[in-house]
Amino acid sequence: MTEILALSGITKRFGGLTAVNELSFSLAAGEVVGLLGPNGSGKTTVMNMISGFFAPTQGVIALKGEPIQGLAPHRIAPKGVARTFQLVRALPSLTVSENVQTALAFGKQRLWGEEARERALHHLEEVGLAERAGEKASDLTYIDQKRMELARALAAEPDLLLLDEWLAGLNPTELRTGIDLIQSLEQRGMTILLVEHVMDAIRALCGRCVVMNAGRKIADGPTDEVLRDPEVVRAYLGDDHA
Ligand SMILES: Nc1ncnc2c1ncn2[C@@H]1O[C@H](COP(=O)(O)OP(=O)(O)OP(=O)(O)O)[C@@H](O)[C@H]1O
């Protein structure tokens, strides 16, 4: 099994606050793993360290065996890490295709012009948005903005896709569409780490979950088992429910 990502003893301190505390886990190629935990447990900080927005205070983050901790985002992205954000970061005055083309221009292959237009269309097809390619990004519905953001991430042809609450804010129908879309990426063998609060989505998508509480890992295993784990139940719901 090829290991795509390995975190070893990762710690992140913000002044006196230890947001992530000696966290270790790894992802094999093709795994879709949920990173769970109550609010403030350190999940987004982990995503920020993997993608280079924060340097860990200590520990090693290896991508395909190569240490990447502390590198800037623009150095990590071309090595094969793409991410989406809690809030969609589109360029609203550009077309949908142009939004994806900007990701291609600054991505691993630095594609421009006709080649970039064709490749953008390919990635928009992957997320079911090809027929909107010429529309302004600001005219898209929320789920379509999410699709576009995913197409921008896929444009980087990542080895590892980080989805940070990508399904948040969708209505039940959109949520089904969003889950199907992530499942289609899973079927194509994409390795995905996702932070998500929607339990139905976690159960549908993640074979395995890592659970954090107050910066520490409290569980790591098959999703059903982890969600039944009394320590996980206690972390989410308090002592009365465990
Ligand atoms: N840039 C920062 N400076 C200082 N403290 C921070 C910073 N980013 C996060 N923190 C703190 O680190 C802790 C972990 O935050 P983080 O956002 O990683 O948690 P989370 O599990 O993603 O929470 P949520 O589910 O609410 O998004 C929190 O106490 C938060 O206030």
The ligand as an SDF file (V2000), in Angstrom:
LIG
                    3D

 31 33  0  0  0  0  0  0  0  0999 V2000
   -4.4470   31.6550   13.7990 N   0  0  0  0  0  0  0  0  0  0  0  0
   -4.7550   31.3100   15.0660 C   0  0  0  0  0  0  0  0  0  0  0  0
   -4.2840   32.0120   16.1190 N   0  0  0  0  0  0  0  0  0  0  0  0
   -4.5870   31.6620   17.3760 C   0  0  0  0  0  0  0  0  0  0  0  0
   -5.3630   30.6270   17.7110 N   0  0  0  0  0  0  0  0  0  0  0  0
   -5.8640   29.8890   16.7250 C   0  0  0  0  0  0  0  0  0  0  0  0
   -5.5980   30.1830   15.3500 C   0  0  0  0  0  0  0  0  0  0  0  0
   -6.2400   29.2550   14.5700 N   0  0  0  0  0  0  0  0  0  0  0  0
   -6.8800   28.4350   15.4200 C   0  0  0  0  0  0  0  0  0  0  0  0
   -6.6580   28.8080   16.6970 N   0  0  0  0  0  0  0  0  0  0  0  0
   -7.1740   28.1310   17.9050 C   0  0  0  0  0  0  0  0  0  0  0  0
   -6.7940   26.7700   17.8410 O   0  0  0  0  0  0  0  0  0  0  0  0
   -7.8350   25.9360   18.3390 C   0  0  0  0  0  0  0  0  0  0  0  0
   -8.2230   24.9320   17.2680 C   0  0  0  0  0  0  0  0  0  0  0  0
   -8.9110   25.6380   16.2330 O   0  0  0  0  0  0  0  0  0  0  0  0
   -9.3560   24.9540   14.8670 P   0  0  0  0  0  0  0  0  0  0  0  0
   -9.9920   26.0130   14.0230 O   0  0  0  0  0  0  0  0  0  0  0  0
   -8.2330   24.1980   14.2940 O   0  0  0  0  0  0  0  0  0  0  0  0
  -10.4700   23.9320   15.3860 O   0  0  0  0  0  0  0  0  0  0  0  0
  -11.5480   23.1270   14.5410 P   0  0  0  0  0  0  0  0  0  0  0  0
  -11.5570   21.7580   15.1210 O   0  0  0  0  0  0  0  0  0  0  0  0
  -11.2710   23.2610   13.0950 O   0  0  0  0  0  0  0  0  0  0  0  0
  -12.8840   23.8780   14.9170 O   0  0  0  0  0  0  0  0  0  0  0  0
  -14.2430   24.1120   14.0440 P   0  0  0  0  0  0  0  0  0  0  0  0
  -14.9200   22.7580   13.9630 O   0  0  0  0  0  0  0  0  0  0  0  0
  -15.0220   25.0640   14.9110 O   0  0  0  0  0  0  0  0  0  0  0  0
  -13.8530   24.6770   12.7130 O   0  0  0  0  0  0  0  0  0  0  0  0
   -8.9570   26.8530   18.7750 C   0  0  0  0  0  0  0  0  0  0  0  0
   -8.8370   27.0800   20.1550 O   0  0  0  0  0  0  0  0  0  0  0  0
   -8.6980   28.1100   17.9770 C   0  0  0  0  0  0  0  0  0  0  0  0
   -9.1740   29.2540   18.6610 O   0  0  0  0  0  0  0  0  0  0  0  0
  1  2  1  0
  2  3  1  0
  2  7  2  0
  3  4  2  0
  4  5  1  0
  5  6  2  0
  6  7  1  0
  6 10  1  0
  7  8  1  0
  8  9  2  0
  9 10  1  0
 10 11  1  0
 11 12  1  0
 11 30  1  0
 12 13  1  0
 13 14  1  0
 13 28  1  0
 14 15  1  0
 15 16  1  0
 16 17  2  0
 16 18  1  0
 16 19  1  0
 19 20  1  0
 20 21  2  0
 20 22  1  0
 20 23  1  0
 23 24  1  0
 24 25  2  0
 24 26  1  0
 24 27  1  0
 28 29  1  0
 28 30  1  0
 30 31  1  0
M  END
$$$$
